[in-house]
Amino acid sequence: MTRHLPLLLLMLNACAAQHVYLAYPPPYSATHIERTDYYAEHKPVDAPSFSQVQVYGSTTTLRQGTRYLQLANGARVYWAEDLQPLVEPSSVAGIAIANYLDLRMVADIWGWVGIGGLALSTLGVVVGTAMILVTLPQSISGMTETSRVAGQDLHRFNWMYPLAIGGGASLLGSIVSGLGIGLSMLYSNEAQDERETALATYDCSLLQRLDLESETCP
């Protein structure tokens, strides 16, 4: 459990971050001054970074990224989709945001699959144990001096099915859980990469949307 703690803390931190609602850019017919003023308020001024250690099984990876994007108007953008109304869908940032949302949805689906597998594994252990406890008195009562052979057969019969059902469910749940969590982490990492692209290219994409020139943007 402790090996997933860094990932869990990052998820909790992300859930705690609030969405921001930014004013839409001025229309394409707006004056140059209006578009310039809008950019002056919504341009990025800072992008603090973070480092994250992910441990899954025997694999350890170090990921670095942007914690949030600080805008000139004081807003802190944690969620890439909050920038979606400010850029063109066909821009680099717009495409990255769309990819980020798709990948995050797939990661969430596989995450729930992993949770379901974990629940199935736990249920298998509980059911198997309960069945053993129920059949144990019957097995003991069947072991009589007058019918020892029949009692031994009953003993083996009563223990075989609980172990098969509980163990099978637990094994299947463990496989599903491992697959779900592994794929969820894979798609989460890909979504994080798209988020990084969106935040890194937001400035140039905003300038493109406002039809403003810049020496640092292609």
URLIN-V291171 format. One line per field, one symbol per residue. phi: phi as a letter, one per 20 degrees, with the letter a starting at -180 (. if undefined). burial: 1 if it has 16 or more other C-alpha atoms within 10 Angstrom, else 0. A space follows every 10 residues. Layout:
phi=???
burial=???
//
This chain:
phi=.ffefgffff fffffffefd ddffffffef ffffffffff edffdbbgdb ccedccmedc cddcaefade efenfddeef ffegfecfge ffffffffff ffffffffff ffffffffff ffffffffff ffffegffff ffedfecfff ffffffffef fgffffffff ffffffffff ffffffffff ffffffffff dggffffffe ldebfedf
burial=0000001000 0000000000 0000110000 0000110110 0111001000 0001100000 0000011111 1000111111 1011011110 1111111111 1011101101 1011111101 1111101100 1100100010 0110000000 1101100110 0110111111 1111011111 1111101111 1111111111 1111111111 00000000
//
